[in-house]
Amino acid sequence: MTTLHRQPGSAGDFIASFVPEDVIAQTARGLAVEVGLQPVAPAVGAALRMLAGACAAKAVVEIGTGTGVSGLWLLRGMRADGVLTTIDRESEHQRMARRLFTEAGFSASRARVITGRALEVLPRLADGAYDLIFVDADPTEYAAFMEAAARLLRPGGVVVLHGVLTSGRDVFTVRDLAYAVRDSDLWHPALLPLGEGLLSAVKA
């Protein structure tokens, strides 16, 4: 019997295809592209699911709902009784996300969808009540989101910022923040080269 071996592709291709998306996540991704959004890559989604599972997340905050791509991954990693609080300015995008959460089998009580500017919503959330915070939003506001995360997360909670390896005009702002997180006694960080770059940090 002849054994067939796949031809190895690049490391990037291997990472990108290692954990495939299901039909519902693919639908969410297609909708995101249609409305002009850039959703997180499947590899980023897989990392979010893993992190949510690793910290047995019951309470998660997502900044940047989009059409639900990252929210689906987070919900799949959280505890069965967990609640995702997801914040976005665009109610129409959130409507799509809510529908896809339902189609994926998550009850309406599993997702608290809040329409509004995140920096105005976050002060209303409880101190030390969250296990994980994921941010995929305007990089110029990331420093403010890190300050909010320091208040909102329990000790041992995780914050994840997407887009820290950006090469755009915000590159210096984002890298200055990354260095500040690295040098802080409050955080135990790691920089993960997935998608547009994930700055992940555990609250001490």
N, CA and C atoms as an extended XYZ file, in Angstrom:
612
Properties=species:S:1:pos:R:3:atomname:S:1:resname:S:1:resid:I:1 pbc="F F F"
N         0.853       -1.195        0.000 N   MET     1
C         0.000        0.000        0.000 CA  MET     1
C         0.887        1.244        0.000 C   MET     1
N         0.562        2.171       -0.868 N   THR     2
C         1.332        3.404       -0.958 CA  THR     2
C         0.763        4.439        0.005 C   THR     2
N         1.636        5.046        0.782 N   THR     3
C         1.214        6.104        1.705 CA  THR     3
C         1.366        7.447        1.025 C   THR     3
N         0.279        8.207        1.000 N   LEU     4
C         0.305        9.526        0.375 CA  LEU     4
C         0.649       10.585        1.407 C   LEU     4
N         1.516       11.476        1.050 N   HIS     5
C         1.916       12.571        1.932 CA  HIS     5
C         1.523       13.893        1.289 C   HIS     5
N         0.946       14.770        2.078 N   ARG     6
C         0.646       16.104        1.565 CA  ARG     6
C         1.944       16.884        1.409 C   ARG     6
N         1.961       17.712        0.386 N   GLN     7
C         3.104       18.598        0.224 CA  GLN     7
C         2.990       19.731        1.246 C   GLN     7
N         4.031       19.953        2.042 N   PRO     8
C         3.931       21.011        3.043 CA  PRO     8
C         3.889       22.392        2.397 C   PRO     8
N         2.978       23.234        2.883 N   GLY     9
C         2.932       24.611        2.438 CA  GLY     9
C         3.761       25.483        3.368 C   GLY     9
N         3.550       26.779        3.292 N   SER    10
C         4.273       27.677        4.180 CA  SER    10
C         3.738       27.549        5.604 C   SER    10
N         4.552       27.996        6.555 N   ALA    11
C         4.107       27.978        7.954 CA  ALA    11
C         2.858       28.828        8.130 C   ALA    11
N         2.801       29.965        7.422 N   GLY    12
C         1.640       30.838        7.526 CA  GLY    12
C         0.370       30.167        7.042 C   GLY    12
N         0.475       29.439        5.928 N   ASP    13
C        -0.682       28.719        5.406 CA  ASP    13
C        -1.128       27.627        6.370 C   ASP    13
N        -0.144       26.947        6.965 N   PHE    14
C        -0.448       25.873        7.908 CA  PHE    14
C        -1.202       26.422        9.120 C   PHE    14
N        -0.716       27.556        9.650 N   ILE    15
C        -1.366       28.187       10.799 CA  ILE    15
C        -2.781       28.635       10.430 C   ILE    15
N        -2.915       29.254        9.263 N   ALA    16
C        -4.209       29.810        8.850 CA  ALA    16
C        -5.269       28.733        8.673 C   ALA    16
N        -4.857       27.550        8.232 N   SER    17
C        -5.834       26.503        7.925 CA  SER    17
C        -5.926       25.430        9.009 C   SER    17
N        -5.163       25.573       10.076 N   PHE    18
C        -5.070       24.513       11.081 CA  PHE    18
C        -6.410       24.231       11.751 C   PHE    18
N        -7.140       25.284       12.133 N   VAL    19
C        -8.474       25.118       12.722 CA  VAL    19
C        -9.483       25.773       11.777 C   VAL    19
N       -10.229       24.968       11.011 N   PRO    20
C       -11.160       25.536       10.036 CA  PRO    20
C       -12.420       26.081       10.693 C   PRO    20
N       -13.094       26.968        9.975 N   GLU    21
C       -14.360       27.521       10.445 CA  GLU    21
C       -15.530       26.681        9.939 C   GLU    21
N       -16.605       26.667       10.716 N   ASP    22
C       -17.806       25.981       10.260 CA  ASP    22
C       -18.627       26.921        9.380 C   ASP    22
N       -19.759       26.427        8.911 N   VAL    23
C       -20.576       27.181        7.957 CA  VAL    23
C       -21.091       28.485        8.559 C   VAL    23
N       -21.467       28.461        9.832 N   ILE    24
C       -22.022       29.670       10.450 CA  ILE    24
C       -20.954       30.753       10.571 C   ILE    24
N       -19.753       30.365       10.986 N   ALA    25
C       -18.662       31.332       11.072 CA  ALA    25
C       -18.304       31.858        9.685 C   ALA    25
N       -18.333       30.991        8.692 N   GLN    26
C       -18.068       31.435        7.326 CA  GLN    26
C       -19.135       32.422        6.852 C   GLN    26
N       -20.383       32.183        7.256 N   THR    27
C       -21.464       33.116        6.907 CA  THR    27
C       -21.226       34.471        7.554 C   THR    27
N       -20.849       34.454        8.832 N   ALA    28
C       -20.549       35.708        9.530 CA  ALA    28
C       -19.400       36.445        8.848 C   ALA    28
N       -18.404       35.696        8.419 N   ARG    29
C       -17.258       36.307        7.737 CA  ARG    29
C       -17.689       36.927        6.408 C   ARG    29
N       -18.519       36.207        5.651 N   GLY    30
C       -18.998       36.747        4.383 CA  GLY    30
C       -19.803       38.022        4.559 C   GLY    30
N       -20.640       38.054        5.584 N   LEU    31
C       -21.421       39.261        5.871 CA  LEU    31
C       -20.516       40.425        6.258 C   LEU    31
N       -19.472       40.129        7.032 N   ALA    32
C       -18.532       41.180        7.429 CA  ALA    32
C       -17.884       41.815        6.206 C   ALA    32
N       -17.455       40.996        5.272 N   VAL    33
C       -16.828       41.508        4.060 CA  VAL    33
C       -17.827       42.341        3.261 C   VAL    33
N       -19.074       41.884        3.204 N   GLU    34
C       -20.107       42.608        2.451 CA  GLU    34
C       -20.335       44.010        2.991 C   GLU    34
N       -20.250       44.170        4.314 N   VAL    35
C       -20.513       45.495        4.905 CA  VAL    35
C       -19.226       46.296        5.119 C   VAL    35
N       -18.108       45.782        4.593 N   GLY    36
C       -16.865       46.544        4.623 CA  GLY    36
C       -16.020       46.375        5.872 C   GLY    36
N       -16.239       45.297        6.612 N   LEU    37
C       -15.441       45.034        7.802 CA  LEU    37
C       -14.351       44.013        7.512 C   LEU    37
N       -13.319       44.020        8.340 N   GLN    38
C       -12.260       43.020        8.228 CA  GLN    38
C       -12.298       42.156        9.484 C   GLN    38
N       -12.949       40.997        9.433 N   PRO    39
C       -13.067       40.157       10.631 CA  PRO    39
C       -11.747       39.501       10.984 C   PRO    39
N       -11.656       39.013       12.212 N   VAL    40
C       -10.445       38.325       12.639 CA  VAL    40
C       -10.255       37.051       11.821 C   VAL    40
N        -9.018       36.670       11.618 N   ALA    41
C        -8.692       35.452       10.885 CA  ALA    41
C        -9.097       34.226       11.699 C   ALA    41
N        -9.345       33.100       11.041 N   PRO    42
C        -9.682       31.878       11.779 CA  PRO    42
C        -8.661       31.511       12.840 C   PRO    42
N        -7.382       31.741       12.566 N   ALA    43
C        -6.353       31.425       13.560 CA  ALA    43
C        -6.508       32.283       14.811 C   ALA    43
N        -6.919       33.536       14.632 N   VAL    44
C        -7.178       34.414       15.780 CA  VAL    44
C        -8.398       33.906       16.540 C   VAL    44
N        -9.444       33.531       15.795 N   GLY    45
C       -10.628       32.986       16.438 CA  GLY    45
C       -10.310       31.754       17.260 C   GLY    45
N        -9.491       30.864       16.720 N   ALA    46
C        -9.113       29.653       17.450 CA  ALA    46
C        -8.360       30.002       18.723 C   ALA    46
N        -7.510       31.029       18.657 N   ALA    47
C        -6.781       31.452       19.851 CA  ALA    47
C        -7.735       32.024       20.900 C   ALA    47
N        -8.732       32.777       20.452 N   LEU    48
C        -9.716       33.327       21.386 CA  LEU    48
C       -10.504       32.214       22.063 C   LEU    48
N       -10.919       31.224       21.284 N   ARG    49
C       -11.646       30.097       21.865 CA  ARG    49
C       -10.784       29.370       22.895 C   ARG    49
N        -9.509       29.174       22.568 N   MET    50
C        -8.605       28.496       23.483 CA  MET    50
C        -8.424       29.286       24.777 C   MET    50
N        -8.229       30.604       24.658 N   LEU    51
C        -8.030       31.439       25.839 CA  LEU    51
C        -9.277       31.462       26.713 C   LEU    51
N       -10.448       31.563       26.070 N   ALA    52
C       -11.699       31.548       26.837 CA  ALA    52
C       -11.858       30.228       27.569 C   ALA    52
N       -11.486       29.136       26.920 N   GLY    53
C       -11.575       27.835       27.566 CA  GLY    53
C       -10.547       27.661       28.662 C   GLY    53
N        -9.333       28.177       28.434 N   ALA    54
C        -8.254       28.006       29.406 CA  ALA    54
C        -8.566       28.701       30.726 C   ALA    54
N        -9.252       29.845       30.655 N   CYS    55
C        -9.582       30.548       31.896 CA  CYS    55
C       -11.020       30.273       32.336 C   CYS    55
N       -11.641       29.241       31.739 N   ALA    56
C       -13.016       28.857       32.088 CA  ALA    56
C       -13.909       30.095       32.150 C   ALA    56
N       -13.852       30.890       31.104 N   ALA    57
C       -14.503       32.196       31.106 CA  ALA    57
C       -16.017       32.095       31.242 C   ALA    57
N       -16.537       32.801       32.220 N   LYS    58
C       -17.985       32.908       32.418 CA  LYS    58
C       -18.492       34.277       32.007 C   LYS    58
N       -17.647       35.293       32.141 N   ALA    59
C       -18.027       36.665       31.796 CA  ALA    59
C       -16.946       37.254       30.893 C   ALA    59
N       -17.328       37.583       29.664 N   VAL    60
C       -16.384       38.090       28.665 CA  VAL    60
C       -16.924       39.388       28.092 C   VAL    60
N       -16.038       40.340       27.859 N   VAL    61
C       -16.380       41.581       27.172 CA  VAL    61
C       -15.697       41.575       25.812 C   VAL    61
N       -16.466       41.879       24.785 N   GLU    62
C       -15.927       42.024       23.433 CA  GLU    62
C       -16.180       43.452       22.969 C   GLU    62
N       -15.124       44.131       22.558 N   ILE    63
C       -15.246       45.491       22.032 CA  ILE    63
C       -15.053       45.409       20.529 C   ILE    63
N       -16.150       45.560       19.808 N   GLY    64
C       -16.156       45.392       18.365 CA  GLY    64
C       -16.909       44.137       17.974 C   GLY    64
N       -18.243       44.215       17.977 N   THR    65
C       -19.074       43.056       17.661 CA  THR    65
C       -18.919       42.626       16.215 C   THR    65
N       -18.906       43.610       15.300 N   GLY    66
C       -18.929       43.291       13.885 CA  GLY    66
C       -20.162       42.465       13.558 C   GLY    66
N       -19.990       41.458       12.719 N   THR    67
C       -21.111       40.575       12.369 CA  THR    67
C       -21.065       39.261       13.147 C   THR    67
N       -20.206       39.203       14.156 N   GLY    68
C       -20.239       38.060       15.058 CA  GLY    68
C       -19.146       37.024       14.897 C   GLY    68
N       -18.150       37.269       14.054 N   VAL    69
C       -17.108       36.268       13.824 CA  VAL    69
C       -16.366       35.943       15.120 C   VAL    69
N       -15.776       36.956       15.744 N   SER    70
C       -15.013       36.706       16.972 CA  SER    70
C       -15.929       36.297       18.115 C   SER    70
N       -17.153       36.828       18.138 N   GLY    71
C       -18.097       36.458       19.190 CA  GLY    71
C       -18.437       34.981       19.167 C   GLY    71
N       -18.578       34.414       17.973 N   LEU    72
C       -18.849       32.976       17.857 CA  LEU    72
C       -17.711       32.152       18.436 C   LEU    72
N       -16.489       32.533       18.129 N   TRP    73
C       -15.338       31.808       18.661 CA  TRP    73
C       -15.277       31.926       20.187 C   TRP    73
N       -15.519       33.120       20.698 N   LEU    74
C       -15.482       33.310       22.147 CA  LEU    74
C       -16.550       32.486       22.845 C   LEU    74
N       -17.771       32.533       22.332 N   LEU    75
C       -18.866       31.776       22.941 CA  LEU    75
C       -18.565       30.281       22.955 C   LEU    75
N       -17.900       29.800       21.933 N   ARG    76
C       -17.597       28.376       21.855 CA  ARG    76
C       -16.510       27.947       22.836 C   ARG    76
N       -15.742       28.909       23.330 N   GLY    77
C       -14.721       28.568       24.316 CA  GLY    77
C       -15.167       28.791       25.752 C   GLY    77
N       -16.221       29.580       25.933 N   MET    78
C       -16.684       29.929       27.275 CA  MET    78
C       -17.443       28.782       27.928 C   MET    78
N       -17.651       28.915       29.228 N   ARG    79
C       -18.488       27.973       29.946 CA  ARG    79
C       -19.911       27.989       29.390 C   ARG    79
N       -20.613       26.876       29.583 N   ALA    80
C       -21.970       26.757       29.046 CA  ALA    80
C       -22.925       27.775       29.644 C   ALA    80
N       -22.602       28.292       30.838 N   ASP    81
C       -23.449       29.299       31.475 CA  ASP    81
C       -22.858       30.702       31.339 C   ASP    81
N       -21.863       30.840       30.490 N   GLY    82
C       -21.194       32.128       30.354 CA  GLY    82
C       -21.992       33.131       29.542 C   GLY    82
N       -21.689       34.405       29.776 N   VAL    83
C       -22.367       35.497       29.064 CA  VAL    83
C       -21.322       36.381       28.393 C   VAL    83
N       -21.514       36.594       27.101 N   LEU    84
C       -20.671       37.493       26.324 CA  LEU    84
C       -21.333       38.864       26.259 C   LEU    84
N       -20.639       39.880       26.753 N   THR    85
C       -21.097       41.265       26.624 CA  THR    85
C       -20.347       41.869       25.446 C   THR    85
N       -21.059       42.165       24.364 N   THR    86
C       -20.400       42.632       23.151 CA  THR    86
C       -20.897       44.028       22.783 C   THR    86
N       -19.964       44.906       22.468 N   ILE    87
C       -20.240       46.338       22.312 CA  ILE    87
C       -19.821       46.791       20.913 C   ILE    87
N       -20.683       47.555       20.265 N   ASP    88
C       -20.366       48.090       18.940 CA  ASP    88
C       -21.270       49.292       18.684 C   ASP    88
N       -20.811       50.193       17.829 N   ARG    89
C       -21.621       51.360       17.478 CA  ARG    89
C       -22.703       51.035       16.458 C   ARG    89
N       -22.495       49.985       15.674 N   GLU    90
C       -23.377       49.699       14.543 CA  GLU    90
C       -24.439       48.667       14.919 C   GLU    90
N       -25.652       49.108       15.116 N   SER    91
C       -26.726       48.204       15.521 CA  SER    91
C       -27.086       47.205       14.420 C   SER    91
N       -26.947       47.599       13.157 N   GLU    92
C       -27.284       46.687       12.067 CA  GLU    92
C       -26.310       45.515       12.023 C   GLU    92
N       -25.034       45.798       12.251 N   HIS    93
C       -24.052       44.713       12.319 CA  HIS    93
C       -24.385       43.781       13.486 C   HIS    93
N       -24.758       44.378       14.593 N   GLN    94
C       -25.092       43.575       15.776 CA  GLN    94
C       -26.331       42.716       15.542 C   GLN    94
N       -27.257       43.216       14.755 N   ARG    95
C       -28.440       42.423       14.437 CA  ARG    95
C       -28.034       41.142       13.706 C   ARG    95
N       -27.099       41.275       12.758 N   MET    96
C       -26.594       40.097       12.048 CA  MET    96
C       -25.906       39.140       13.021 C   MET    96
N       -25.086       39.697       13.906 N   ALA    97
C       -24.358       38.864       14.865 CA  ALA    97
C       -25.320       38.106       15.770 C   ALA    97
N       -26.339       38.796       16.259 N   ARG    98
C       -27.301       38.154       17.160 CA  ARG    98
C       -28.004       36.984       16.456 C   ARG    98
N       -28.351       37.177       15.187 N   ARG    99
C       -29.008       36.105       14.436 CA  ARG    99
C       -28.083       34.897       14.289 C   ARG    99
N       -26.814       35.151       14.025 N   LEU   100
C       -25.875       34.049       13.838 CA  LEU   100
C       -25.562       33.343       15.154 C   LEU   100
N       -25.542       34.085       16.256 N   PHE   101
C       -25.372       33.435       17.561 CA  PHE   101
C       -26.508       32.426       17.792 C   PHE   101
N       -27.724       32.857       17.450 N   THR   102
C       -28.880       31.978       17.614 CA  THR   102
C       -28.781       30.762       16.703 C   THR   102
N       -28.386       30.994       15.452 N   GLU   103
C       -28.252       29.884       14.509 CA  GLU   103
C       -27.179       28.893       14.958 C   GLU   103
N       -26.182       29.385       15.692 N   ALA   104
C       -25.119       28.513       16.195 CA  ALA   104
C       -25.548       27.737       17.436 C   ALA   104
N       -26.767       28.005       17.931 N   GLY   105
C       -27.296       27.254       19.057 CA  GLY   105
C       -27.164       27.928       20.405 C   GLY   105
N       -26.758       29.192       20.434 N   PHE   106
C       -26.620       29.912       21.695 CA  PHE   106
C       -27.921       30.653       22.005 C   PHE   106
N       -28.418       30.489       23.207 N   SER   107
C       -29.648       31.169       23.595 CA  SER   107
C       -29.406       32.672       23.696 C   SER   107
N       -30.487       33.428       23.611 N   ALA   108
C       -30.381       34.887       23.662 CA  ALA   108
C       -29.736       35.364       24.952 C   ALA   108
N       -29.883       34.595       26.034 N   SER   109
C       -29.314       34.997       27.321 CA  SER   109
C       -27.788       34.879       27.369 C   SER   109
N       -27.200       34.212       26.369 N   ARG   110
C       -25.746       34.030       26.363 CA  ARG   110
C       -25.006       35.258       25.837 C   ARG   110
N       -25.705       36.176       25.177 N   ALA   111
C       -25.052       37.351       24.598 CA  ALA   111
C       -25.800       38.615       24.997 C   ALA   111
N       -25.111       39.505       25.672 N   ARG   112
C       -25.662       40.815       26.009 CA  ARG   112
C       -25.096       41.809       25.002 C   ARG   112
N       -25.921       42.230       24.070 N   VAL   113
C       -25.490       43.074       22.963 CA  VAL   113
C       -25.795       44.530       23.304 C   VAL   113
N       -24.756       45.358       23.337 N   ILE   114
C       -24.918       46.762       23.716 CA  ILE   114
C       -24.451       47.636       22.555 C   ILE   114
N       -25.338       48.509       22.096 N   THR   115
C       -24.996       49.436       21.020 CA  THR   115
C       -24.533       50.752       21.626 C   THR   115
N       -23.350       51.187       21.219 N   GLY   116
C       -22.833       52.445       21.745 CA  GLY   116
C       -21.325       52.507       21.621 C   GLY   116
N       -20.773       53.644       22.010 N   ARG   117
C       -19.319       53.824       22.000 CA  ARG   117
C       -18.745       53.122       23.220 C   ARG   117
N       -17.770       52.258       23.002 N   ALA   118
C       -17.254       51.402       24.074 CA  ALA   118
C       -16.757       52.203       25.275 C   ALA   118
N       -16.065       53.302       25.036 N   LEU   119
C       -15.509       54.064       26.151 CA  LEU   119
C       -16.599       54.740       26.983 C   LEU   119
N       -17.813       54.816       26.456 N   GLU   120
C       -18.939       55.326       27.235 CA  GLU   120
C       -19.699       54.198       27.927 C   GLU   120
N       -19.606       52.990       27.376 N   VAL   121
C       -20.290       51.835       27.955 CA  VAL   121
C       -19.483       51.204       29.079 C   VAL   121
N       -18.176       51.081       28.900 N   LEU   122
C       -17.334       50.356       29.852 CA  LEU   122
C       -17.423       50.879       31.289 C   LEU   122
N       -17.530       52.196       31.508 N   PRO   123
C       -17.632       52.661       32.899 CA  PRO   123
C       -18.858       52.133       33.638 C   PRO   123
N       -19.855       51.640       32.907 N   ARG   124
C       -21.057       51.117       33.540 CA  ARG   124
C       -20.926       49.640       33.926 C   ARG   124
N       -19.818       49.009       33.532 N   LEU   125
C       -19.616       47.587       33.844 CA  LEU   125
C       -18.922       47.443       35.196 C   LEU   125
N       -19.153       46.308       35.849 N   ALA   126
C       -18.706       46.103       37.231 CA  ALA   126
C       -17.206       45.837       37.330 C   ALA   126
N       -16.604       46.361       38.390 N   ASP   127
C       -15.181       46.150       38.649 CA  ASP   127
C       -14.896       44.684       38.956 C   ASP   127
N       -13.780       44.186       38.409 N   GLY   128
C       -13.299       42.858       38.748 CA  GLY   128
C       -14.244       41.720       38.446 C   GLY   128
N       -15.157       41.922       37.497 N   ALA   129
C       -16.216       40.941       37.265 CA  ALA   129
C       -16.007       40.093       36.014 C   ALA   129
N       -14.925       40.344       35.270 N   TYR   130
C       -14.779       39.694       33.975 CA  TYR   130
C       -13.518       38.835       33.906 C   TYR   130
N       -13.646       37.767       33.114 N   ASP   131
C       -12.554       36.805       32.958 CA  ASP   131
C       -11.685       37.105       31.749 C   ASP   131
N       -12.280       37.694       30.726 N   LEU   132
C       -11.555       37.938       29.479 CA  LEU   132
C       -12.156       39.152       28.791 C   LEU   132
N       -11.288       39.969       28.206 N   ILE   133
C       -11.723       41.116       27.407 CA  ILE   133
C       -10.998       41.052       26.077 C   ILE   133
N       -11.771       41.095       24.990 N   PHE   134
C       -11.190       41.096       23.647 CA  PHE   134
C       -11.506       42.418       22.977 C   PHE   134
N       -10.474       43.033       22.395 N   VAL   135
C       -10.625       44.345       21.771 CA  VAL   135
C       -10.199       44.268       20.307 C   VAL   135
N       -11.114       44.634       19.422 N   ASP   136
C       -10.814       44.744       17.989 CA  ASP   136
C       -11.498       46.020       17.525 C   ASP   136
N       -10.817       47.142       17.737 N   ALA   137
C       -11.458       48.446       17.536 CA  ALA   137
C       -10.406       49.457       17.074 C   ALA   137
N       -10.663       50.722       17.329 N   ASP   138
C        -9.769       51.803       16.917 CA  ASP   138
C        -8.483       51.744       17.739 C   ASP   138
N        -7.325       51.508       17.110 N   PRO   139
C        -6.075       51.392       17.865 CA  PRO   139
C        -5.719       52.631       18.672 C   PRO   139
N        -6.211       53.802       18.264 N   THR   140
C        -5.881       55.017       19.017 CA  THR   140
C        -6.534       55.022       20.394 C   THR   140
N        -7.525       54.131       20.601 N   GLU   141
C        -8.203       54.052       21.896 CA  GLU   141
C        -7.723       52.879       22.744 C   GLU   141
N        -6.709       52.148       22.264 N   TYR   142
C        -6.277       50.951       22.966 CA  TYR   142
C        -5.724       51.239       24.360 C   TYR   142
N        -5.047       52.356       24.530 N   ALA   143
C        -4.524       52.693       25.857 CA  ALA   143
C        -5.683       52.867       26.846 C   ALA   143
N        -6.746       53.511       26.411 N   ALA   144
C        -7.914       53.689       27.275 CA  ALA   144
C        -8.580       52.349       27.566 C   ALA   144
N        -8.595       51.460       26.574 N   PHE   145
C        -9.181       50.136       26.793 CA  PHE   145
C        -8.345       49.321       27.793 C   PHE   145
N        -7.034       49.471       27.756 N   MET   146
C        -6.181       48.773       28.725 CA  MET   146
C        -6.447       49.283       30.141 C   MET   146
N        -6.657       50.585       30.277 N   GLU   147
C        -6.991       51.129       31.592 CA  GLU   147
C        -8.311       50.552       32.084 C   GLU   147
N        -9.282       50.453       31.192 N   ALA   148
C       -10.574       49.870       31.564 CA  ALA   148
C       -10.419       48.399       31.928 C   ALA   148
N        -9.588       47.675       31.183 N   ALA   149
C        -9.376       46.252       31.451 CA  ALA   149
C        -8.767       46.037       32.831 C   ALA   149
N        -7.881       46.923       33.236 N   ALA   150
C        -7.263       46.799       34.562 CA  ALA   150
C        -8.311       46.865       35.662 C   ALA   150
N        -9.366       47.615       35.438 N   ARG   151
C       -10.448       47.723       36.416 CA  ARG   151
C       -11.445       46.580       36.311 C   ARG   151
N       -11.757       46.183       35.097 N   LEU   152
C       -12.843       45.237       34.873 CA  LEU   152
C       -12.454       43.781       35.107 C   LEU   152
N       -11.192       43.442       34.849 N   LEU   153
C       -10.769       42.046       34.955 CA  LEU   153
C       -10.523       41.629       36.396 C   LEU   153
N       -10.833       40.380       36.692 N   ARG   154
C       -10.430       39.774       37.962 CA  ARG   154
C        -8.942       39.466       37.898 C   ARG   154
N        -8.273       39.283       39.041 N   PRO   155
C        -6.892       38.795       39.007 CA  PRO   155
C        -6.826       37.474       38.251 C   PRO   155
N        -5.894       37.348       37.336 N   GLY   156
C        -5.816       36.168       36.494 CA  GLY   156
C        -6.633       36.269       35.225 C   GLY   156
N        -7.399       37.371       35.074 N   GLY   157
C        -8.159       37.588       33.855 CA  GLY   157
C        -7.243       37.976       32.703 C   GLY   157
N        -7.743       37.842       31.491 N   VAL   158
C        -6.933       38.025       30.285 CA  VAL   158
C        -7.513       39.136       29.411 C   VAL   158
N        -6.639       40.002       28.914 N   VAL   159
C        -7.033       40.988       27.917 CA  VAL   159
C        -6.306       40.661       26.624 C   VAL   159
N        -7.011       40.804       25.495 N   VAL   160
C        -6.438       40.522       24.180 CA  VAL   160
C        -6.751       41.695       23.263 C   VAL   160
N        -5.705       42.309       22.711 N   LEU   161
C        -5.859       43.404       21.768 CA  LEU   161
C        -5.463       42.908       20.388 C   LEU   161
N        -6.343       43.104       19.414 N   HIS   162
C        -6.060       42.672       18.047 CA  HIS   162
C        -5.553       43.847       17.222 C   HIS   162
N        -4.582       43.592       16.345 N   GLY   163
C        -4.098       44.620       15.431 CA  GLY   163
C        -2.835       45.310       15.886 C   GLY   163
N        -2.086       44.690       16.791 N   VAL   164
C        -0.901       45.371       17.332 CA  VAL   164
C         0.310       45.252       16.417 C   VAL   164
N         0.214       44.470       15.363 N   LEU   165
C         1.302       44.401       14.383 CA  LEU   165
C         0.943       45.170       13.120 C   LEU   165
N         0.032       46.110       13.282 N   THR   166
C        -0.371       46.938       12.156 CA  THR   166
C         0.809       47.723       11.602 C   THR   166
N         0.776       47.971       10.316 N   SER   167
C         1.834       48.774        9.691 CA  SER   167
C         1.308       50.136        9.254 C   SER   167
N         0.120       50.497        9.706 N   GLY   168
C        -0.496       51.756        9.313 CA  GLY   168
C         0.004       52.933       10.122 C   GLY   168
N        -0.764       53.990       10.059 N   ARG   169
C        -0.346       55.242       10.699 CA  ARG   169
C        -0.354       55.167       12.212 C   ARG   169
N        -1.029       54.157       12.773 N   ASP   170
C        -1.109       54.038       14.224 CA  ASP   170
C        -0.022       53.142       14.812 C   ASP   170
N         0.949       52.752       13.979 N   VAL   171
C         1.924       51.751       14.419 CA  VAL   171
C         2.687       52.199       15.663 C   VAL   171
N         3.093       53.469       15.735 N   PHE   172
C         3.897       53.919       16.879 CA  PHE   172
C         3.047       54.008       18.140 C   PHE   172
N         1.796       54.429       17.989 N   THR   173
C         0.887       54.479       19.136 CA  THR   173
C         0.694       53.092       19.732 C   THR   173
N         0.469       52.108       18.858 N   VAL   174
C         0.219       50.743       19.315 CA  VAL   174
C         1.473       50.145       19.929 C   VAL   174
N         2.619       50.379       19.321 N   ARG   175
C         3.851       49.796       19.862 CA  ARG   175
C         4.253       50.444       21.187 C   ARG   175
N         4.011       51.737       21.321 N   ASP   176
C         4.279       52.383       22.615 CA  ASP   176
C         3.422       51.745       23.703 C   ASP   176
N         2.159       51.456       23.375 N   LEU   177
C         1.285       50.798       24.342 CA  LEU   177
C         1.809       49.408       24.672 C   LEU   177
N         2.244       48.665       23.658 N   ALA   178
C         2.762       47.316       23.891 CA  ALA   178
C         3.959       47.351       24.836 C   ALA   178
N         4.844       48.295       24.639 N   TYR   179
C         5.998       48.428       25.539 CA  TYR   179
C         5.553       48.784       26.957 C   TYR   179
N         4.556       49.657       27.074 N   ALA   180
C         4.065       50.049       28.398 CA  ALA   180
C         3.464       48.849       29.128 C   ALA   180
N         2.710       48.020       28.392 N   VAL   181
C         2.145       46.812       28.993 CA  VAL   181
C         3.261       45.860       29.402 C   VAL   181
N         4.251       45.707       28.540 N   ARG   182
C         5.382       44.818       28.839 CA  ARG   182
C         6.112       45.238       30.111 C   ARG   182
N         6.239       46.540       30.310 N   ASP   183
C         7.033       47.051       31.428 CA  ASP   183
C         6.215       47.260       32.695 C   ASP   183
N         4.912       46.990       32.646 N   SER   184
C         4.053       47.191       33.804 CA  SER   184
C         4.093       45.991       34.742 C   SER   184
N         4.026       46.257       36.035 N   ASP   185
C         3.959       45.170       37.017 CA  ASP   185
C         2.569       44.551       37.083 C   ASP   185
N         1.587       45.190       36.444 N   LEU   186
C         0.208       44.708       36.521 CA  LEU   186
C        -0.061       43.560       35.559 C   LEU   186
N         0.749       43.448       34.496 N   TRP   187
C         0.440       42.517       33.417 CA  TRP   187
C         1.571       41.530       33.162 C   TRP   187
N         1.189       40.315       32.745 N   HIS   188
C         2.131       39.313       32.245 CA  HIS   188
C         1.784       39.112       30.769 C   HIS   188
N         2.495       39.804       29.843 N   PRO   189
C         2.062       39.831       28.446 CA  PRO   189
C         2.807       38.848       27.539 C   PRO   189
N         2.197       38.622       26.388 N   ALA   190
C         2.835       37.911       25.282 CA  ALA   190
C         2.299       38.499       23.988 C   ALA   190
N         3.174       38.592       23.007 N   LEU   191
C         2.788       39.103       21.694 CA  LEU   191
C         2.704       37.918       20.734 C   LEU   191
N         1.515       37.668       20.201 N   LEU   192
C         1.278       36.498       19.357 CA  LEU   192
C         1.119       36.932       17.903 C   LEU   192
N         1.927       36.387       16.992 N   PRO   193
C         1.878       36.804       15.580 CA  PRO   193
C         0.773       36.102       14.806 C   PRO   193
N        -0.469       36.295       15.237 N   LEU   194
C        -1.638       35.727       14.569 CA  LEU   194
C        -2.485       36.860       14.011 C   LEU   194
N        -3.033       36.681       12.814 N   GLY   195
C        -3.829       37.733       12.223 CA  GLY   195
C        -3.020       39.008       12.102 C   GLY   195
N        -3.580       40.095       12.591 N   GLU   196
C        -2.878       41.374       12.604 CA  GLU   196
C        -2.077       41.576       13.883 C   GLU   196
N        -1.886       40.489       14.623 N   GLY   197
C        -1.085       40.559       15.845 CA  GLY   197
C        -1.952       40.670       17.065 C   GLY   197
N        -1.737       39.782       18.041 N   LEU   198
C        -2.483       39.794       19.288 CA  LEU   198
C        -1.555       40.129       20.436 C   LEU   198
N        -1.864       41.198       21.163 N   LEU   199
C        -1.196       41.470       22.430 CA  LEU   199
C        -2.090       40.895       23.517 C   LEU   199
N        -1.621       39.844       24.147 N   SER   200
C        -2.380       39.174       25.205 CA  SER   200
C        -1.655       39.389       26.511 C   SER   200
N        -2.427       39.619       27.580 N   ALA   201
C        -1.812       39.859       28.871 CA  ALA   201
C        -2.726       39.362       29.979 C   ALA   201
N        -2.110       38.709       30.975 N   VAL   202
C        -2.824       38.236       32.144 CA  VAL   202
C        -2.660       39.270       33.257 C   VAL   202
N        -3.758       39.595       33.920 N   LYS   203
C        -3.700       40.540       35.029 CA  LYS   203
C        -3.107       39.858       36.252 C   LYS   203
N        -2.070       40.475       36.811 N   ALA   204
C        -1.386       39.903       37.974 CA  ALA   204
C        -2.271       39.931       39.204 C   ALA   204
